[in-house]
């Protein structure tokens, strides 16, 4: 790279003191080579590379695309470079024209500018295919399944549903009334609203009226698939088989490709996918391309939860599109379940969750400061987590007691879990786990030289078919000398610690890892300093893991910042789905 390259030299200098710039430096090197040395250091080349570096930051944040307006405002990490390049002089039209003139070699276009949106090529392909599929399979008033397949009239079918599922509330009955109408449907709702309970009733409907139809149950992760299985009656599992990961359903290969494709379709009549908020745009595209023309698809999930780890906010986008189009003109069905069954009627957790979901900062503050609401507690965070050692030691003790009760099959105690947005850092899970582990070790095995003691909790970080352990599986130390781990998913299995795949301690979990789980008591820890992770969706996801009580260890400023910060990953899906 040329020694006179302003951008390259600046990124090299920054990366010495801040590792975050390393990935920008590598991406800039790619652009430099792609543009060619002469153009890369031209006036236009500098602007084009800066705009793509700005795009790259949004890409890392999970955006499917960016708008020109996104690129006009410099991010904090690139602000000094923006000023050096006199970016304040750039106009909207100038940026657009500059992006239209990207000097890419060959016929392949790695970036596509569509209207006012800049995409990486493959994300543009994915989004366009999803939009076309939804438009082509629009919901109509007539049933997707013909009346010839249903041996009774639809009015008689509705009467049958009412007679056989009288315990269901109106929202769940509506799902069963209309589930036959569309090729694609979404069942969404907060934790404890009965999404998987409704799923089981859907299976009962198909088992009774369409006994010859094949159904596949799937989820984005192995852990989610196991939880899905535990929520469904065993007789239905015997009929339709155990839920599997989406990757397994698509026959994922070692190189990241799938055997199930447009040329090798899935053969199921109905596919139901749970925890759909975890599905990114890439995976959803591959699901749709593998669907046979006769296959129905149903997604279950909470669209207010954290978005997928990878690009997009697929479930959130689909639910938003359905709610914003004119009534009865949505291209698919979205059923929203609102009644919460997880907490008892006296619980204030649903009230807090609803206030967070709606961004009502004043109400959130009021609820947390109300001493009469014993199941909601706020503790003002200190600048050093070690100053909260008594609190963390108490939670470690409670977590251990729960684990030991599971191992001994004694009267089950309440479950406790600490949740944090971050893996590392002074308020991250690694730090919290270290503090809690040291405290628990002193309580349980003060004289042992080994790190292991009964009840020590762990969470698996990778998929390992050889041990039948998957990313997100949790277990506790069940014996010492030899040190063994017992799984906590209801299966009475033990494994030597030496055979464990990569794992972390599990006194504290990241909020992303906690999705789909529930605990009696939850302690949510936020850094007193500003963080881009402090968002409404993150806080909502964290507090809705709790059944009995929520404790927030955070400054009031950061709580209010999170409640008022709504995650919005840019996509063009709304514009591409015709009303």
N, C-alpha and C positions, 0 to 999 in steps of 0.2 A: 504494500500500500504506500502511496506517495507520502513523503515526509511532510509535504505541505497541505495535506488533507485536513481541513479545519475540523470536520466532524469526527474523523477517525482519531486525530490527536486529542480532541477534547474528551472523547469517550475513554481513551486509554488512560488519560490523567485521572478521570473520575473513578475508573474501575480499581485504581490502586487503593483508594480509601473506602470504596463502597462496592461490595461484590454484586449488588443488584445491577450494576451497569455492565457486567460481563456478558449477559445475554443480549443486551443492546449492541454491544461491541461486535459480537459474533454475527448478529443479523445485519449490521452495517457492512461487515466484510463481504457477506453474500451480495448485498446490493451493489457494493463497489465493483465486484467482479462481474455482476450481471450487466451493469451499466457500461463497463469499460472505463479505464483510467481517465481518458480524456474527458468524457462526458461527466463522470462522477464528480470531478472537481470544477466543472463549469458552474456558472451562476444558477442555471436551471437544475443541474444535477444536485447541487446542494439543497435546493428547495425540495426537490422530489425525494431525496433521501431523508430529509428531516420529516416530511409529511408521512412517509412510510414508517419511520421510527415512532412517530406519534400514533399511527395506526397500530403498530406492534404492541404498544402498551395496552390499548383497548382489546386487542386480540388476546393478550395474556390474562385480561380480566374476564374473558369468556364472551365477548361481543361477537356476534355473527358478522356484523358489518359496522362501519362507522359512517357518519354523515360528514359532509364538508364542514359543517358548523362544529362538530366534535374536534376537527383537526385545526380549526382556527385558534381555539383557546389552548395555549400550551400547558401540558401537564407540569406538575411541580418538578418532576425528575429531569425534565428537558427544558425548563424555563430559561436557564442561563444560556444554553445553546440557542434557543429561540431568539433571545435578545441579541446575541452575537451575530446572528444571521439577519438581523433587522426584520424579524417576523412580524412586528407590529405594523409594517407597511403592506402586508399581504391582504388582499381582499378576497371575498368569497369567489368571485368570477376568476380571479387570478389563480387561486388554488385549484378550482375545477379544471381550468385549461391546462394547468401544469400536470395534473393527474391524468388527463386525457392523452398527454404526450409522453407517458412513461416509455423509456427506451429499452424495451424488453427484446432480447434476442429470440429469433425463431418465431414459429407460428403460435406456440402455446402462450397463453396470457395468464400468468400467475395471479394477477390482480384484475378485477373487473369493476368499472365504474358504471353503475346503473342508476339513472336519474341522479339523485344526490347522495347515493350510498356506495361506499367503497368496500368490496368483498375480496377475500382470498378466493381463488377460483373454485375450489372444491366446496366451500360453504355456499357459494352462489348456486352451484349445481344442486346441492342438497336442499336448499330452501326452495328452489324453483320446482324440484320434483315433488316435495311435500305439498306445496301450494297446488300444483296441477292435480295431484292425487286427491286432495280434499275437494277441489272443485269438481272433479269428475265423479266423485262418489258422494254427491250431495244428499243430505237427508231429505226425504220426501214424505208426504202424508201416507203413502202406501208402504206396506211392510217390505223390508228387505227379504224376509222369508215369505214365500208365497203362501196363500191360504191353503193351497194343495198340500203343503207340508204340515200344516196344523190341522188336525182332524176335526176341530170345532171352529166356530166363528170367533172373531176377535172379541166380540162382546161376551160370548160365553167363556172365552179364555180369561177375560178380566174378572168375571164372576168367580171363576175357579181360583184365581190369585187371591181374591178377597177372602174366600172361604178357607183357603189353605194356609194363608199367611196373615191371619187376623192380628197377630201381635206386632206387625210392622207399622211404623208411623207413615204418614202420607208421602213423605219424600221417598222412602224406600219402596212403597207400593208403586209410585210413579215409575221408578226404575223398572220394575217387573212388568208394568203395563206396556212400557214403550221400548223395552230392550230389543224386541224383535224388529223394530221399525228401521233401524239404520245399520249400515255396514260398519260405522265407526261411532263409538260412544265413549264418554268420559264420566266416571263417577268420582266426584271430588268432595272433600270435607275435611274438617280439622281432626286432630287426634281424638279418638273416643267417640266419633260420630257413627261408627259402624260400617265402615267401608268394606272390610273383609267379611263381616256378618252379612252384608248385602250380596257380596260375591258368592257366598255359600248358597243363598237363596236363588241366585241366577243359575247356579249349577243344578239345584233341585228342579227348577223349571225345565232345563234342557234334559235332565235325566228322565223326567216324567214324559214330556211331549216329544222329545227328539232323541230317543235312546241310542240311535245309531250314529249320531253325529259325534265326531272326534273333537275333543277340547284339549288345548295345551295351556298350562299355567306357567307363568314365567315372572321373573323379577330381575332388576339390573345387577344385583350382587348375590353371591352364594348365601350370605347372611339373610338378606331379604327373602330369598326363596325358602329358606328354612323356617323363617317366621311365618311366611305365607302358609306353609304346610301345617304348622302347629295351630293355625287359626281355622283350619278346615276339618270337618268331620272325617274320621278315618275311612268310613264306608265310601265317601266321595273320592278320597285319594286312591282307594282300591280300584274304582271305576276309571278315573281319568289320569291316574299316575301322579307322581310327586312333582311339585313345581321345580323348574330348572332355571338357570340363569339365561338371560337373553342370548348371551354369547354361545352357550351350549345349544340352545334352540336353533340358532343360525349355523351351527357346526363351525365355530371359529377355528381357524388354522393357526399354526405357529407363527406365520408371517403377518398376522393381522387381517387376513382376508377371510371370507366366509364361503362355505360350500353351498349354503342356501342363498340363491340369487335369483335374478330375473329368469335365468335359464334352468333353475333347479328349485322350484317353488316349495314352500311349506305346504303340507297336505291337510292341515287342520281345518275344521269347519268354523271353529271359534278359538281365538287366542285372547287370553285375559292376562294383562301385565299389571302387577302391583308395584307400589312405590315409584310411580311414573315421574315424580318430580326429579328423580335422579337421571332420567334419560336425556342425553344430549342430542343435538341435531344430527350428528354423524350416525349414532346408533339407531335413531328413529328412521332415518333414511334407509338404512339397511333392512330394518324390519319391514317397511312398506314395499321395498323392491322385491322382497321374498314372499309377499302375500299372494295367494291364489285369488282369482277374481270372485270366488264364492266364499271367501273367508271373512268372517266378522272379526272386528278388533275392538276390545274394551280396555281402556286404561283406568286404573285406580290410583289416586294420590291426592295430596294436599297441595294445591297450587300456591298457597301462601308460604310454604316452607322454602328453605334454601334451594337455590337453583342447582343444576347439575354441576359437577366438578369441571367438566369440559364445556365446550362452547354451547351457548344458547340457554334459554329458559323455556323449553318446549312446552311443558304442561301449563306454565303460567301464560305463555303467549296464546295457546289454544283456548284456554278459559277466558282470557281477556277478549279475544276476537269474538267468541260466542256471545259475550255479554254486551258488546258494543254494537253489534249489527242489529238491524231492525228485528223486532219480535217475530219468531217463526221463520226467519230467513237464514239462520245459522246453517252452515254446510254439514253440521254434525250435531249430535245431542250431547249436552252437558247437564248432568244431574248433580245438584249440590245438596249435601246432607249437612244439616245445621245443628240438630239436637245432640248434645254431648252426653255420653253415657259413662265415660271413663271416670270422672270425678263424681262425688256425691252431690246432691242438690244444694248443700250448704257451702260448697267450695267456691272460692273467689278466683280460682285459677282461670276458668273460662272467661270471666269478666276482664281480667288482666290481659289475657290473650287477645280478646276482641278489641280492647283499647289499643294494644300494640299494633294489631293488624290494620286498624283504621288510622294510625298515626296520631292518636289523641294524647299528646305529651302531658297536658295538664291533668287529665284523668289518670294516666299511669302514675304520675307523681302523687296524686291524691290517694290512690289505692295503696301505694307502697308506704305512705306515711300514716295510714289509718291503723292505729294499734289494735282496733277491734277485729281486724282481719288477720287472725292468728296464722293462717296458712300462707300468708305473704309476708316476707321479711326483707328489709333493705339494710345492708351494712355498708357504711361509707368506706370506700377503699383507701388504704394507706399507700404511700409511694413505694413501699418495700413489702413484698409478699410475706417475708419472714415475720413481719409485725402481726400477721394473722395466724401465727403458728398454733395457738390454742384452738382456733376454729377448725383448721385443717386436721389437727390431731384428733379432734372429736369426730369429724367425718370419717377419718381413716378407721377409727375404732368401730363406728357403726357399720361401715362397709365390711370390715372383717367379721363382725358378729353375724351379718347376713350370710356371708360366704360359708362360715363354719356351720351355720344352721342348715344350709343346703347340703353340705357334706354329711352331716350327721342325721339327716332326715328328721330333724326335730321340728318343733313348732316354728313355722316360718316367721322370721322377723321382717321388718320393713327394709326395703332396699334403698341405698343411698348412692348418689353419684355426683361427682364434680364435673362440670362442663366448662370448656374454655374455647374461644374461637381459634386459638393459635396452638401450633405444635411446640414451637420453641419461643424463647424470649423470657423475660422476667416474670410474666404472668401466663406463660404457656404450659401445656400439659406436661412436658418433660420436667419443668421446674416444680410444678405442683406434685407430680408423681414422686419426684425425688424427696420432697419434704414429707409427704404422707407416708412414703415407704420407710423412711428413717424413723418416723414416729411409730409406725406399726411394728417395725422390727424390734424396737425397744420394748414394746408392750408384749409381744408374743415370743420373742426368742432373743433375749438380751445377751445370752452367752454363746450363741451360735456364730461360727465363723462363716458359714455359708450364707448367701444372700436369701435363701429360700426359707420360708416359714409357712405353717398351715394357714390357708386362706389368702395368701398373696395373689392378687388378681392380675391377669394378663389379657391382652387382646392381640389376635393374630393380624399381621399387616399385609400378608400376601396370600394368594391362592396356592395351595399345595395338595394336589390330588393324591400324592403318595401317602399322606397322612390323613386324608379326608378332612383337612382343615382349610378354611377359606377366610379371606380378608374380612375382618369384622367379628369372627368367632371369638367368644370370650371363655375363659376358664379360670380356675383357682388352684393353687397348690394343695393337693389332697394328701400327700404323704412326703416324708423326708427320709433320706438315707434308704433307698434312693429317692431323689426328688421327682415327684410325679405331678402332673397337671390333670385335673378333671374338667371336662367340658361342662358348660352351664346351659346347654340348650335342651336339657331334658334327657339326653342320652347318657347312660351310665358307662362312659368310656374314659379311660385314663391313658396318658401318654408320658413317656419319659421326657423330662425337661430337655435333655440332650437331643431329642428328636423334633423339638418344636421348630417350625419355620420362623422366619423373622417376626418378632413380637415386640410390644411395648407393655409397660405396666398399665393398669386400667383402673386405678383409683380415680383418675381424671381422664375424660375422653374429649376429643374435639367435638364440637357441635355437629360437624358434618358426619362424624362416625356414629353419633348418637341417633341419627335419623332413623325412624321406624322402631326405636326402642322406647320403653317406658320404665320409669322408676318411681317408687313411692315419694322420695324426697330428692330434690335437685338443688345443687348450689351452682349458680352461674357466676363465673369470674370474668370481669372485663378489666383491661388495662386502664389505669387512670389517664394515660396519654391517648391522644387521638389515634385512631386506626381506621383504615378504609374497610376493615372487616366489621365495624360496628354499624350494623344495618338493621332495619325493621325485621327483615326475613330471618336474620340470624337470631335475634332476640326472641322472636315468636317461636321459632323452631326449638330453641333451648327451653323456654319455660313450659312449652306444651309437652315436654317429655315427662312432666311430673304429674302424679296422680293425687298426692296428698298435700304437698307443700313445696313452695319455691322460695329460695333465698338468693338475693342478688347481692354479690360483693362487687361494688362498683361505685364510682362517683355519680352523683345525680346528674352532673353535666354529661357524662358519657352515656348514661341511660337515655336521657332526653335526645342526645345526638343520634343514638341508634334508632329510637322510635321515629324520629323525623327524617331519617335517611332511607329512602325507598330504592332498592336495587332495580335498575332498569337496563338490562342488557339489550343493546340495539339489534333489531332484526328488521327485515322488510316483509315479513310474512303477512302482516295485517294488510298491506297495500296489494299483495298478490292474491289474496282470497277475495273473490268477487262476492258482493252481497246479493 
